[in-house]
Amino acid sequence: MRMRGARLLLLGFGLASASVDATSSSETFVDASREVEGLIVEMRYFGSDNFTGRPVAGYEAPVCLLTR
């Protein structure tokens, strides 16, 4: 049981550090529709047509941001 707790703790630290790195350099994020001419973006989390049945909190616009 102790090993399981230690593994979960290490996994949590790993996930936390990965999310910090991903959000620390906002200059690397680009709007996909500005990079690809004629791209049609359908962001399901913005509307209610997704697995939750309602818009997901945090999605303020139907924009697809990608990293460079």
N, CA, C and O atoms as a Tripos MOL2 file, in Angstrom:
@<TRIPOS>MOLECULE
protein
  272   271    68     0     0
PROTEIN
NO_CHARGES

@<TRIPOS>ATOM
      1 N           0.8260   -1.1970    0.0000 N.3       1 MET1
      2 CA          0.0000    0.0000    0.0000 C.3       1 MET1
      3 C           0.8680    1.2590    0.0000 C.2       1 MET1
      4 O           0.5240    2.2490   -0.6460 O.2       1 MET1
      5 N           1.9820    1.2270    0.7140 N.am      2 ARG2
      6 CA          2.8600    2.3960    0.7570 C.3       2 ARG2
      7 C           3.4620    2.6930   -0.6090 C.2       2 ARG2
      8 O           3.6020    3.8520   -0.9980 O.2       2 ARG2
      9 N           3.8230    1.6220   -1.3420 N.am      3 MET3
     10 CA          4.3990    1.8080   -2.6780 C.3       3 MET3
     11 C           3.3970    2.4740   -3.6100 C.2       3 MET3
     12 O           3.7590    3.3260   -4.4210 O.2       3 MET3
     13 N           2.1440    2.0800   -3.4890 N.am      4 ARG4
     14 CA          1.1140    2.6600   -4.3500 C.3       4 ARG4
     15 C           0.9860    4.1530   -4.0740 C.2       4 ARG4
     16 O           0.8890    4.9570   -5.0010 O.2       4 ARG4
     17 N           0.9850    4.5170   -2.8050 N.am      5 GLY5
     18 CA          0.9010    5.9310   -2.4470 C.3       5 GLY5
     19 C           2.0950    6.7110   -2.9600 C.2       5 GLY5
     20 O           1.9450    7.8310   -3.4490 O.2       5 GLY5
     21 N           3.2770    6.1290   -2.8540 N.am      6 ALA6
     22 CA          4.4880    6.7950   -3.3440 C.3       6 ALA6
     23 C           4.4370    6.9640   -4.8590 C.2       6 ALA6
     24 O           4.8330    8.0050   -5.3850 O.2       6 ALA6
     25 N           3.9530    5.9460   -5.5560 N.am      7 ARG7
     26 CA          3.8450    6.0390   -7.0160 C.3       7 ARG7
     27 C           2.8520    7.1160   -7.4260 C.2       7 ARG7
     28 O           3.1100    7.8860   -8.3510 O.2       7 ARG7
     29 N           1.7240    7.1680   -6.7410 N.am      8 LEU8
     30 CA          0.7340    8.2030   -7.0510 C.3       8 LEU8
     31 C           1.2850    9.5930   -6.7780 C.2       8 LEU8
     32 O           1.0270   10.5280   -7.5370 O.2       8 LEU8
     33 N           2.0330    9.7300   -5.7090 N.am      9 LEU9
     34 CA          2.6420   11.0170   -5.3830 C.3       9 LEU9
     35 C           3.6330   11.4320   -6.4620 C.2       9 LEU9
     36 O           3.6300   12.5850   -6.8930 O.2       9 LEU9
     37 N           4.4740   10.5140   -6.9000 N.am     10 LEU10
     38 CA          5.4340   10.8160   -7.9640 C.3      10 LEU10
     39 C           4.7270   11.1560   -9.2690 C.2      10 LEU10
     40 O           5.1410   12.0710   -9.9810 O.2      10 LEU10
     41 N           3.6690   10.4300   -9.5820 N.am     11 LEU11
     42 CA          2.8950   10.7210  -10.7770 C.3      11 LEU11
     43 C           2.2960   12.1220  -10.6930 C.2      11 LEU11
     44 O           2.3170   12.8690  -11.6710 O.2      11 LEU11
     45 N           1.7680   12.4730   -9.5350 N.am     12 GLY12
     46 CA          1.2000   13.8080   -9.3400 C.3      12 GLY12
     47 C           2.2270   14.9020   -9.5370 C.2      12 GLY12
     48 O           1.9420   15.9160  -10.1750 O.2      12 GLY12
     49 N           3.4240   14.7090   -8.9940 N.am     13 PHE13
     50 CA          4.4890   15.6980   -9.1800 C.3      13 PHE13
     51 C           4.8770   15.8130  -10.6500 C.2      13 PHE13
     52 O           5.1260   16.9100  -11.1520 O.2      13 PHE13
     53 N           4.9250   14.6830  -11.3300 N.am     14 GLY14
     54 CA          5.2650   14.6940  -12.7520 C.3      14 GLY14
     55 C           4.2380   15.4360  -13.5760 C.2      14 GLY14
     56 O           4.5940   16.2250  -14.4520 O.2      14 GLY14
     57 N           2.9660   15.1940  -13.3060 N.am     15 LEU15
     58 CA          1.9050   15.8880  -14.0330 C.3      15 LEU15
     59 C           1.9000   17.3790  -13.7240 C.2      15 LEU15
     60 O           1.6800   18.1950  -14.6190 O.2      15 LEU15
     61 N           2.1370   17.7380  -12.4800 N.am     16 ALA16
     62 CA          2.1630   19.1490  -12.0990 C.3      16 ALA16
     63 C           3.3050   19.8730  -12.7870 C.2      16 ALA16
     64 O           3.1210   20.9920  -13.2680 O.2      16 ALA16
     65 N           4.4660   19.2670  -12.8440 N.am     17 SER17
     66 CA          5.6020   19.9290  -13.4850 C.3      17 SER17
     67 C           5.4000   20.0270  -14.9870 C.2      17 SER17
     68 O           5.8540   20.9940  -15.5980 O.2      17 SER17
     69 N           4.7340   19.0590  -15.6010 N.am     18 ALA18
     70 CA          4.4700   19.1080  -17.0370 C.3      18 ALA18
     71 C           3.5220   20.2460  -17.3660 C.2      18 ALA18
     72 O           3.7060   20.9210  -18.3790 O.2      18 ALA18
     73 N           2.5110   20.4770  -16.5360 N.am     19 SER19
     74 CA          1.5640   21.5500  -16.8140 C.3      19 SER19
     75 C           2.1960   22.9140  -16.6130 C.2      19 SER19
     76 O           1.8250   23.8620  -17.3050 O.2      19 SER19
     77 N           3.1300   23.0430  -15.6950 N.am     20 VAL20
     78 CA          3.8260   24.3170  -15.4940 C.3      20 VAL20
     79 C           4.6480   24.6490  -16.7220 C.2      20 VAL20
     80 O           4.6420   25.7950  -17.1710 O.2      20 VAL20
     81 N           5.3580   23.6740  -17.2770 N.am     21 ASP21
     82 CA          6.1650   23.9100  -18.4660 C.3      21 ASP21
     83 C           5.3040   24.2940  -19.6590 C.2      21 ASP21
     84 O           5.6910   25.1560  -20.4480 O.2      21 ASP21
     85 N           4.1460   23.6700  -19.8000 N.am     22 ALA22
     86 CA          3.2880   23.9220  -20.9510 C.3      22 ALA22
     87 C           2.7010   25.3230  -20.9310 C.2      22 ALA22
     88 O           2.4450   25.8870  -21.9950 O.2      22 ALA22
     89 N           2.4830   25.8970  -19.7720 N.am     23 THR23
     90 CA          1.8510   27.2080  -19.7060 C.3      23 THR23
     91 C           2.8440   28.3380  -19.4930 C.2      23 THR23
     92 O           2.4410   29.5010  -19.4940 O.2      23 THR23
     93 N           4.1160   28.0450  -19.3130 N.am     24 SER24
     94 CA          5.0690   29.0940  -18.9680 C.3      24 SER24
     95 C           5.4890   29.9380  -20.1600 C.2      24 SER24
     96 O           5.9090   31.0790  -19.9620 O.2      24 SER24
     97 N           5.4000   29.4390  -21.3860 N.am     25 SER25
     98 CA          5.8240   30.2310  -22.5420 C.3      25 SER25
     99 C           4.6620   30.4010  -23.5090 C.2      25 SER25
    100 O           4.5250   29.6350  -24.4630 O.2      25 SER25
    101 N           3.8260   31.4030  -23.2630 N.am     26 SER26
    102 CA          2.6270   31.6170  -24.0700 C.3      26 SER26
    103 C           2.9630   32.0760  -25.4830 C.2      26 SER26
    104 O           2.0880   32.0470  -26.3490 O.2      26 SER26
    105 N           4.2070   32.5020  -25.7530 N.am     27 GLU27
    106 CA          4.5640   32.9400  -27.0990 C.3      27 GLU27
    107 C           4.5500   31.7750  -28.0860 C.2      27 GLU27
    108 O           4.4590   32.0020  -29.2920 O.2      27 GLU27
    109 N           4.6360   30.5610  -27.6140 N.am     28 THR28
    110 CA          4.6790   29.4110  -28.5140 C.3      28 THR28
    111 C           3.2910   28.9440  -28.9430 C.2      28 THR28
    112 O           3.1860   28.0770  -29.8110 O.2      28 THR28
    113 N           2.2330   29.4870  -28.3660 N.am     29 PHE29
    114 CA          0.8800   29.1080  -28.7530 C.3      29 PHE29
    115 C           0.4420   29.9230  -29.9630 C.2      29 PHE29
    116 O           0.6660   31.1320  -30.0250 O.2      29 PHE29
    117 N          -0.1860   29.2480  -30.9250 N.am     30 VAL30
    118 CA         -0.6920   29.9260  -32.1190 C.3      30 VAL30
    119 C          -2.1330   29.4970  -32.3610 C.2      30 VAL30
    120 O          -2.5280   28.3800  -32.0250 O.2      30 VAL30
    121 N          -2.9110   30.4000  -32.9470 N.am     31 ASP31
    122 CA         -4.2890   30.1080  -33.3310 C.3      31 ASP31
    123 C          -4.2400   29.3290  -34.6450 C.2      31 ASP31
    124 O          -3.7510   29.8450  -35.6500 O.2      31 ASP31
    125 N          -4.7330   28.1120  -34.6460 N.am     32 ALA32
    126 CA         -4.6480   27.2390  -35.8220 C.3      32 ALA32
    127 C          -5.3380   27.8470  -37.0360 C.2      32 ALA32
    128 O          -4.8650   27.6620  -38.1570 O.2      32 ALA32
    129 N          -6.4400   28.5650  -36.8480 N.am     33 SER33
    130 CA         -7.1630   29.1420  -37.9850 C.3      33 SER33
    131 C          -6.3900   30.2850  -38.6350 C.2      33 SER33
    132 O          -6.6510   30.6180  -39.7910 O.2      33 SER33
    133 N          -5.4580   30.8850  -37.9260 N.am     34 ARG34
    134 CA         -4.6110   31.9280  -38.5230 C.3      34 ARG34
    135 C          -3.4210   31.3220  -39.2640 C.2      34 ARG34
    136 O          -2.8440   31.9620  -40.1430 O.2      34 ARG34
    137 N          -3.0630   30.1150  -38.9200 N.am     35 GLU35
    138 CA         -1.9180   29.4500  -39.5470 C.3      35 GLU35
    139 C          -2.3070   28.6630  -40.7980 C.2      35 GLU35
    140 O          -1.5000   28.5220  -41.7160 O.2      35 GLU35
    141 N          -3.5390   28.1510  -40.8390 N.am     36 VAL36
    142 CA         -3.9870   27.3180  -41.9580 C.3      36 VAL36
    143 C          -5.1670   28.0110  -42.6320 C.2      36 VAL36
    144 O          -6.2550   28.0930  -42.0620 O.2      36 VAL36
    145 N          -4.9490   28.5030  -43.8370 N.am     37 GLU37
    146 CA         -5.9930   29.2150  -44.5640 C.3      37 GLU37
    147 C          -7.1640   28.2850  -44.8710 C.2      37 GLU37
    148 O          -6.9680   27.1790  -45.3740 O.2      37 GLU37
    149 N          -8.3800   28.7360  -44.5690 N.am     38 GLY38
    150 CA         -9.5840   27.9660  -44.8480 C.3      38 GLY38
    151 C          -9.8970   26.8720  -43.8410 C.2      38 GLY38
    152 O         -10.8170   26.0820  -44.0530 O.2      38 GLY38
    153 N          -9.1530   26.8160  -42.7570 N.am     39 LEU39
    154 CA         -9.3810   25.7920  -41.7370 C.3      39 LEU39
    155 C         -10.7360   25.9960  -41.0710 C.2      39 LEU39
    156 O         -11.0730   27.1090  -40.6680 O.2      39 LEU39
    157 N         -11.5000   24.9370  -40.9570 N.am     40 ILE40
    158 CA        -12.7790   24.9800  -40.2530 C.3      40 ILE40
    159 C         -12.5580   24.3400  -38.8890 C.2      40 ILE40
    160 O         -12.1690   23.1750  -38.7960 O.2      40 ILE40
    161 N         -12.8060   25.1050  -37.8390 N.am     41 VAL41
    162 CA        -12.5620   24.6370  -36.4730 C.3      41 VAL41
    163 C         -13.8950   24.3520  -35.7980 C.2      41 VAL41
    164 O         -14.7800   25.2070  -35.7740 O.2      41 VAL41
    165 N         -14.0340   23.1650  -35.2580 N.am     42 GLU42
    166 CA        -15.2270   22.8030  -34.4990 C.3      42 GLU42
    167 C         -14.7750   22.4080  -33.0990 C.2      42 GLU42
    168 O         -14.3270   21.2840  -32.8740 O.2      42 GLU42
    169 N         -14.8970   23.3330  -32.1720 N.am     43 MET43
    170 CA        -14.4490   23.1000  -30.8020 C.3      43 MET43
    171 C         -15.6480   22.6920  -29.9600 C.2      43 MET43
    172 O         -16.4180   23.5450  -29.5200 O.2      43 MET43
    173 N         -15.8060   21.4210  -29.7380 N.am     44 ARG44
    174 CA        -16.9830   20.8800  -29.0500 C.3      44 ARG44
    175 C         -17.0780   21.2970  -27.5900 C.2      44 ARG44
    176 O         -18.1840   21.4010  -27.0600 O.2      44 ARG44
    177 N         -15.9640   21.5380  -26.9290 N.am     45 TYR45
    178 CA        -16.0250   21.9120  -25.5140 C.3      45 TYR45
    179 C         -16.6240   23.2990  -25.3210 C.2      45 TYR45
    180 O         -17.0960   23.6190  -24.2300 O.2      45 TYR45
    181 N         -16.6130   24.1340  -26.3720 N.am     46 PHE46
    182 CA        -17.1630   25.4780  -26.2750 C.3      46 PHE46
    183 C         -18.6890   25.4560  -26.2190 C.2      46 PHE46
    184 O         -19.2900   26.2950  -25.5470 O.2      46 PHE46
    185 N         -19.3180   24.5250  -26.9020 N.am     47 GLY47
    186 CA        -20.7810   24.4310  -26.9320 C.3      47 GLY47
    187 C         -21.2910   23.2660  -26.1020 C.2      47 GLY47
    188 O         -20.5570   22.6830  -25.3040 O.2      47 GLY47
    189 N         -22.5580   22.9380  -26.3030 N.am     48 SER48
    190 CA        -23.1650   21.8600  -25.5140 C.3      48 SER48
    191 C         -23.1550   20.5110  -26.2370 C.2      48 SER48
    192 O         -23.6080   19.5150  -25.6740 O.2      48 SER48
    193 N         -22.6480   20.4600  -27.4750 N.am     49 ASP49
    194 CA        -22.6010   19.2100  -28.2410 C.3      49 ASP49
    195 C         -21.2950   18.4640  -27.9440 C.2      49 ASP49
    196 O         -20.4350   18.3280  -28.8150 O.2      49 ASP49
    197 N         -21.1620   17.9830  -26.6970 N.am     50 ASN50
    198 CA        -19.9810   17.2230  -26.2780 C.3      50 ASN50
    199 C         -20.4120   16.1890  -25.2480 C.2      50 ASN50
    200 O         -21.6020   16.0670  -24.9580 O.2      50 ASN50
    201 N         -19.4690   15.4470  -24.6950 N.am     51 PHE51
    202 CA        -19.8300   14.3530  -23.7840 C.3      51 PHE51
    203 C         -20.4160   14.8280  -22.4600 C.2      51 PHE51
    204 O         -21.0200   14.0280  -21.7450 O.2      51 PHE51
    205 N         -20.2580   16.1160  -22.1040 N.am     52 THR52
    206 CA        -20.8400   16.6140  -20.8570 C.3      52 THR52
    207 C         -22.2710   17.1000  -21.0550 C.2      52 THR52
    208 O         -23.0370   17.1770  -20.0940 O.2      52 THR52
    209 N         -22.6420   17.4330  -22.3040 N.am     53 GLY53
    210 CA        -23.9790   17.9360  -22.5860 C.3      53 GLY53
    211 C         -24.1380   19.4210  -22.3210 C.2      53 GLY53
    212 O         -25.2370   19.9620  -22.4450 O.2      53 GLY53
    213 N         -23.0470   20.0870  -21.9560 N.am     54 ARG54
    214 CA        -23.0870   21.5390  -21.7150 C.3      54 ARG54
    215 C         -21.6930   22.1160  -21.9810 C.2      54 ARG54
    216 O         -20.7150   21.3690  -22.0070 O.2      54 ARG54
    217 N         -21.5920   23.4280  -22.1760 N.am     55 PRO55
    218 CA        -20.2650   24.0160  -22.3850 C.3      55 PRO55
    219 C         -19.3500   23.7430  -21.1910 C.2      55 PRO55
    220 O         -19.7970   23.7430  -20.0440 O.2      55 PRO55
    221 N         -18.0800   23.5140  -21.4680 N.am     56 VAL56
    222 CA        -17.1030   23.2250  -20.4250 C.3      56 VAL56
    223 C         -16.5040   24.5370  -19.9240 C.2      56 VAL56
    224 O         -16.0840   25.3760  -20.7200 O.2      56 VAL56
    225 N         -16.4660   24.7090  -18.6130 N.am     57 ALA57
    226 CA        -15.9190   25.9300  -18.0120 C.3      57 ALA57
    227 C         -14.4660   26.1180  -18.4370 C.2      57 ALA57
    228 O         -13.6890   25.1640  -18.4780 O.2      57 ALA57
    229 N         -14.1140   27.3550  -18.7500 N.am     58 GLY58
    230 CA        -12.7440   27.6610  -19.1370 C.3      58 GLY58
    231 C         -12.5810   27.8950  -20.6290 C.2      58 GLY58
    232 O         -11.6140   28.5250  -21.0580 O.2      58 GLY58
    233 N         -13.5150   27.3950  -21.4200 N.am     59 TYR59
    234 CA        -13.4630   27.6120  -22.8610 C.3      59 TYR59
    235 C         -14.2990   28.8470  -23.1720 C.2      59 TYR59
    236 O         -15.5280   28.7860  -23.1910 O.2      59 TYR59
    237 N         -13.6250   29.9670  -23.4140 N.am     60 GLU60
    238 CA        -14.3210   31.2360  -23.6080 C.3      60 GLU60
    239 C         -14.5980   31.5480  -25.0690 C.2      60 GLU60
    240 O         -15.3750   32.4530  -25.3720 O.2      60 GLU60
    241 N         -13.9710   30.8100  -25.9800 N.am     61 ALA61
    242 CA        -14.1670   31.0300  -27.4090 C.3      61 ALA61
    243 C         -13.8590   29.7330  -28.1500 C.2      61 ALA61
    244 O         -13.0740   28.9150  -27.6710 O.2      61 ALA61
    245 N         -14.4770   29.5400  -29.3220 N.am     62 PRO62
    246 CA        -14.2020   28.3290  -30.0960 C.3      62 PRO62
    247 C         -12.8960   28.4550  -30.8800 C.2      62 PRO62
    248 O         -12.9090   28.5160  -32.1100 O.2      62 PRO62
    249 N         -11.7810   28.4920  -30.1720 N.am     63 VAL63
    250 CA        -10.4650   28.7010  -30.7710 C.3      63 VAL63
    251 C          -9.6000   27.4710  -30.5250 C.2      63 VAL63
    252 O          -9.6010   26.9080  -29.4310 O.2      63 VAL63
    253 N          -8.8690   27.0640  -31.5450 N.am     64 CYS64
    254 CA         -7.9450   25.9340  -31.4280 C.3      64 CYS64
    255 C          -6.5260   26.4790  -31.3190 C.2      64 CYS64
    256 O          -5.9590   26.9490  -32.3050 O.2      64 CYS64
    257 N          -5.9550   26.4160  -30.1210 N.am     65 LEU65
    258 CA         -4.5860   26.8760  -29.9080 C.3      65 LEU65
    259 C          -3.6450   25.6770  -29.9570 C.2      65 LEU65
    260 O          -3.8950   24.6500  -29.3260 O.2      65 LEU65
    261 N          -2.5790   25.8190  -30.7030 N.am     66 LEU66
    262 CA         -1.5760   24.7680  -30.8400 C.3      66 LEU66
    263 C          -0.2180   25.3150  -30.4310 C.2      66 LEU66
    264 O          -0.0100   26.5280  -30.4070 O.2      66 LEU66
    265 N           0.6930   24.4290  -30.1140 N.am     67 THR67
    266 CA          2.0570   24.8710  -29.8210 C.3      67 THR67
    267 C           2.9030   24.7400  -31.0690 C.2      67 THR67
    268 O           2.6850   23.8620  -31.9030 O.2      67 THR67
    269 N           3.8590   25.6180  -31.1790 N.am     68 ARG68
    270 CA          4.7610   25.6120  -32.3260 C.3      68 ARG68
    271 C           5.9050   24.6800  -32.0990 C.2      68 ARG68
    272 O           6.7710   24.5440  -32.9630 O.2      68 ARG68
@<TRIPOS>BOND
     1     1     2 1
     2     2     3 1
     3     3     4 2
     4     3     5 am
     5     5     6 1
     6     6     7 1
     7     7     8 2
     8     7     9 am
     9     9    10 1
    10    10    11 1
    11    11    12 2
    12    11    13 am
    13    13    14 1
    14    14    15 1
    15    15    16 2
    16    15    17 am
    17    17    18 1
    18    18    19 1
    19    19    20 2
    20    19    21 am
    21    21    22 1
    22    22    23 1
    23    23    24 2
    24    23    25 am
    25    25    26 1
    26    26    27 1
    27    27    28 2
    28    27    29 am
    29    29    30 1
    30    30    31 1
    31    31    32 2
    32    31    33 am
    33    33    34 1
    34    34    35 1
    35    35    36 2
    36    35    37 am
    37    37    38 1
    38    38    39 1
    39    39    40 2
    40    39    41 am
    41    41    42 1
    42    42    43 1
    43    43    44 2
    44    43    45 am
    45    45    46 1
    46    46    47 1
    47    47    48 2
    48    47    49 am
    49    49    50 1
    50    50    51 1
    51    51    52 2
    52    51    53 am
    53    53    54 1
    54    54    55 1
    55    55    56 2
    56    55    57 am
    57    57    58 1
    58    58    59 1
    59    59    60 2
    60    59    61 am
    61    61    62 1
    62    62    63 1
    63    63    64 2
    64    63    65 am
    65    65    66 1
    66    66    67 1
    67    67    68 2
    68    67    69 am
    69    69    70 1
    70    70    71 1
    71    71    72 2
    72    71    73 am
    73    73    74 1
    74    74    75 1
    75    75    76 2
    76    75    77 am
    77    77    78 1
    78    78    79 1
    79    79    80 2
    80    79    81 am
    81    81    82 1
    82    82    83 1
    83    83    84 2
    84    83    85 am
    85    85    86 1
    86    86    87 1
    87    87    88 2
    88    87    89 am
    89    89    90 1
    90    90    91 1
    91    91    92 2
    92    91    93 am
    93    93    94 1
    94    94    95 1
    95    95    96 2
    96    95    97 am
    97    97    98 1
    98    98    99 1
    99    99   100 2
   100    99   101 am
   101   101   102 1
   102   102   103 1
   103   103   104 2
   104   103   105 am
   105   105   106 1
   106   106   107 1
   107   107   108 2
   108   107   109 am
   109   109   110 1
   110   110   111 1
   111   111   112 2
   112   111   113 am
   113   113   114 1
   114   114   115 1
   115   115   116 2
   116   115   117 am
   117   117   118 1
   118   118   119 1
   119   119   120 2
   120   119   121 am
   121   121   122 1
   122   122   123 1
   123   123   124 2
   124   123   125 am
   125   125   126 1
   126   126   127 1
   127   127   128 2
   128   127   129 am
   129   129   130 1
   130   130   131 1
   131   131   132 2
   132   131   133 am
   133   133   134 1
   134   134   135 1
   135   135   136 2
   136   135   137 am
   137   137   138 1
   138   138   139 1
   139   139   140 2
   140   139   141 am
   141   141   142 1
   142   142   143 1
   143   143   144 2
   144   143   145 am
   145   145   146 1
   146   146   147 1
   147   147   148 2
   148   147   149 am
   149   149   150 1
   150   150   151 1
   151   151   152 2
   152   151   153 am
   153   153   154 1
   154   154   155 1
   155   155   156 2
   156   155   157 am
   157   157   158 1
   158   158   159 1
   159   159   160 2
   160   159   161 am
   161   161   162 1
   162   162   163 1
   163   163   164 2
   164   163   165 am
   165   165   166 1
   166   166   167 1
   167   167   168 2
   168   167   169 am
   169   169   170 1
   170   170   171 1
   171   171   172 2
   172   171   173 am
   173   173   174 1
   174   174   175 1
   175   175   176 2
   176   175   177 am
   177   177   178 1
   178   178   179 1
   179   179   180 2
   180   179   181 am
   181   181   182 1
   182   182   183 1
   183   183   184 2
   184   183   185 am
   185   185   186 1
   186   186   187 1
   187   187   188 2
   188   187   189 am
   189   189   190 1
   190   190   191 1
   191   191   192 2
   192   191   193 am
   193   193   194 1
   194   194   195 1
   195   195   196 2
   196   195   197 am
   197   197   198 1
   198   198   199 1
   199   199   200 2
   200   199   201 am
   201   201   202 1
   202   202   203 1
   203   203   204 2
   204   203   205 am
   205   205   206 1
   206   206   207 1
   207   207   208 2
   208   207   209 am
   209   209   210 1
   210   210   211 1
   211   211   212 2
   212   211   213 am
   213   213   214 1
   214   214   215 1
   215   215   216 2
   216   215   217 am
   217   217   218 1
   218   218   219 1
   219   219   220 2
   220   219   221 am
   221   221   222 1
   222   222   223 1
   223   223   224 2
   224   223   225 am
   225   225   226 1
   226   226   227 1
   227   227   228 2
   228   227   229 am
   229   229   230 1
   230   230   231 1
   231   231   232 2
   232   231   233 am
   233   233   234 1
   234   234   235 1
   235   235   236 2
   236   235   237 am
   237   237   238 1
   238   238   239 1
   239   239   240 2
   240   239   241 am
   241   241   242 1
   242   242   243 1
   243   243   244 2
   244   243   245 am
   245   245   246 1
   246   246   247 1
   247   247   248 2
   248   247   249 am
   249   249   250 1
   250   250   251 1
   251   251   252 2
   252   251   253 am
   253   253   254 1
   254   254   255 1
   255   255   256 2
   256   255   257 am
   257   257   258 1
   258   258   259 1
   259   259   260 2
   260   259   261 am
   261   261   262 1
   262   262   263 1
   263   263   264 2
   264   263   265 am
   265   265   266 1
   266   266   267 1
   267   267   268 2
   268   267   269 am
   269   269   270 1
   270   270   271 1
   271   271   272 2
@<TRIPOS>SUBSTRUCTURE
     1 MET1         2 RESIDUE 1 A MET
     2 ARG2         6 RESIDUE 1 A ARG
     3 MET3        10 RESIDUE 1 A MET
     4 ARG4        14 RESIDUE 1 A ARG
     5 GLY5        18 RESIDUE 1 A GLY
     6 ALA6        22 RESIDUE 1 A ALA
     7 ARG7        26 RESIDUE 1 A ARG
     8 LEU8        30 RESIDUE 1 A LEU
     9 LEU9        34 RESIDUE 1 A LEU
    10 LEU10       38 RESIDUE 1 A LEU
    11 LEU11       42 RESIDUE 1 A LEU
    12 GLY12       46 RESIDUE 1 A GLY
    13 PHE13       50 RESIDUE 1 A PHE
    14 GLY14       54 RESIDUE 1 A GLY
    15 LEU15       58 RESIDUE 1 A LEU
    16 ALA16       62 RESIDUE 1 A ALA
    17 SER17       66 RESIDUE 1 A SER
    18 ALA18       70 RESIDUE 1 A ALA
    19 SER19       74 RESIDUE 1 A SER
    20 VAL20       78 RESIDUE 1 A VAL
    21 ASP21       82 RESIDUE 1 A ASP
    22 ALA22       86 RESIDUE 1 A ALA
    23 THR23       90 RESIDUE 1 A THR
    24 SER24       94 RESIDUE 1 A SER
    25 SER25       98 RESIDUE 1 A SER
    26 SER26      102 RESIDUE 1 A SER
    27 GLU27      106 RESIDUE 1 A GLU
    28 THR28      110 RESIDUE 1 A THR
    29 PHE29      114 RESIDUE 1 A PHE
    30 VAL30      118 RESIDUE 1 A VAL
    31 ASP31      122 RESIDUE 1 A ASP
    32 ALA32      126 RESIDUE 1 A ALA
    33 SER33      130 RESIDUE 1 A SER
    34 ARG34      134 RESIDUE 1 A ARG
    35 GLU35      138 RESIDUE 1 A GLU
    36 VAL36      142 RESIDUE 1 A VAL
    37 GLU37      146 RESIDUE 1 A GLU
    38 GLY38      150 RESIDUE 1 A GLY
    39 LEU39      154 RESIDUE 1 A LEU
    40 ILE40      158 RESIDUE 1 A ILE
    41 VAL41      162 RESIDUE 1 A VAL
    42 GLU42      166 RESIDUE 1 A GLU
    43 MET43      170 RESIDUE 1 A MET
    44 ARG44      174 RESIDUE 1 A ARG
    45 TYR45      178 RESIDUE 1 A TYR
    46 PHE46      182 RESIDUE 1 A PHE
    47 GLY47      186 RESIDUE 1 A GLY
    48 SER48      190 RESIDUE 1 A SER
    49 ASP49      194 RESIDUE 1 A ASP
    50 ASN50      198 RESIDUE 1 A ASN
    51 PHE51      202 RESIDUE 1 A PHE
    52 THR52      206 RESIDUE 1 A THR
    53 GLY53      210 RESIDUE 1 A GLY
    54 ARG54      214 RESIDUE 1 A ARG
    55 PRO55      218 RESIDUE 1 A PRO
    56 VAL56      222 RESIDUE 1 A VAL
    57 ALA57      226 RESIDUE 1 A ALA
    58 GLY58      230 RESIDUE 1 A GLY
    59 TYR59      234 RESIDUE 1 A TYR
    60 GLU60      238 RESIDUE 1 A GLU
    61 ALA61      242 RESIDUE 1 A ALA
    62 PRO62      246 RESIDUE 1 A PRO
    63 VAL63      250 RESIDUE 1 A VAL
    64 CYS64      254 RESIDUE 1 A CYS
    65 LEU65      258 RESIDUE 1 A LEU
    66 LEU66      262 RESIDUE 1 A LEU
    67 THR67      266 RESIDUE 1 A THR
    68 ARG68      270 RESIDUE 1 A ARG
